[in-house]
Amino acid sequence: MTKDGIIIETISVGKNVKMTAIDPISGVEASIVCDPKMSRTQLENTAIKKLEYLINKRGTQPVSHSSGLNETPLIKKGFWIEDES
């Protein structure tokens, strides 16, 4: 996780590196596939820029990274299983 609260995931894919940046509040993900010769900082910055682009494009409210995780998270579709006992 970055200091801004963005989750960063790195996976080797063949001769390349796939880096995914995830906004934990909105659930928006951005992935890039790059040359492993790039520095980790370059990869993170590129993935975060793509994430910011996608958030702006979708009109999704991003995490208020400076104020922490105090915003209401996006609720995803799902279901509850209740114990009837």
C-alpha positions as CSV (number, residue, x, y, z in Angstrom):
1,M,0.0,0.0,0.0
2,T,1.3,3.4,-0.8
3,K,1.4,6.3,1.6
4,D,-1.8,7.6,-0.2
5,G,-3.8,4.5,0.7
6,I,-3.7,3.1,-2.9
7,I,-3.1,-0.7,-3.0
8,I,-0.3,-1.7,-5.4
9,E,0.0,-5.2,-6.7
10,T,3.0,-6.5,-8.7
11,I,3.0,-9.7,-10.7
12,S,5.6,-11.1,-13.1
13,V,4.0,-12.1,-16.4
14,G,6.5,-13.9,-18.6
15,K,9.3,-11.4,-19.4
16,N,7.1,-8.4,-18.3
17,V,5.8,-7.0,-15.0
18,K,2.1,-6.3,-14.4
19,M,1.4,-3.6,-11.8
20,T,-2.1,-2.9,-10.6
21,A,-3.1,0.2,-8.6
22,I,-6.4,-0.1,-6.7
23,D,-8.4,2.6,-5.0
24,P,-9.8,0.8,-1.9
25,I,-12.8,3.1,-1.5
26,S,-14.1,3.3,-5.1
27,G,-12.8,-0.2,-6.1
28,V,-11.4,1.2,-9.3
29,E,-8.4,-0.7,-10.6
30,A,-5.8,0.3,-13.2
31,S,-3.2,-2.2,-14.6
32,I,-0.2,-1.7,-16.7
33,V,2.2,-4.2,-18.3
34,C,5.8,-2.9,-18.6
35,D,9.4,-3.8,-19.1
36,P,10.9,-5.1,-15.8
37,K,13.9,-2.8,-16.4
38,M,11.8,0.1,-15.3
39,S,12.2,1.1,-11.7
40,R,9.5,0.3,-9.1
41,T,8.9,4.0,-8.6
42,Q,8.3,4.5,-12.4
43,L,5.9,1.6,-12.5
44,E,4.0,2.8,-9.4
45,N,3.8,6.4,-10.7
46,T,2.5,5.2,-14.1
47,A,-0.1,2.8,-12.6
48,I,-1.3,5.6,-10.2
49,K,-1.6,8.1,-13.0
50,K,-3.7,5.6,-15.0
51,L,-5.8,5.0,-11.9
52,E,-6.4,8.7,-11.5
53,Y,-7.3,9.0,-15.2
54,L,-9.9,6.2,-14.8
55,I,-11.4,7.7,-11.7
56,N,-11.8,11.0,-13.4
57,K,-13.1,9.5,-16.6
58,R,-15.8,7.5,-14.7
59,G,-16.7,10.3,-12.4
60,T,-16.1,8.1,-9.4
61,Q,-15.2,9.8,-6.2
62,P,-11.6,9.0,-5.4
63,V,-10.2,8.4,-1.9
64,S,-9.5,11.6,-0.1
65,H,-5.9,10.5,0.4
66,S,-4.9,13.5,2.4
67,S,-7.8,13.1,4.9
68,G,-7.5,9.3,5.2
69,L,-10.2,6.7,4.6
70,N,-13.1,8.5,6.2
71,E,-15.4,8.4,3.2
72,T,-18.2,6.0,2.7
73,P,-17.1,3.1,0.5
74,L,-18.8,2.1,-2.7
75,I,-21.2,-0.7,-1.9
76,K,-20.9,-3.6,-4.4
77,K,-23.8,-5.9,-5.3
78,G,-24.0,-9.0,-3.2
79,F,-26.2,-10.8,-0.8
80,W,-26.5,-11.7,2.9
81,I,-26.9,-15.1,4.3
82,E,-28.7,-15.0,7.6
83,D,-28.7,-17.7,10.2
84,E,-32.3,-18.6,10.9
85,S,-31.6,-20.4,14.2
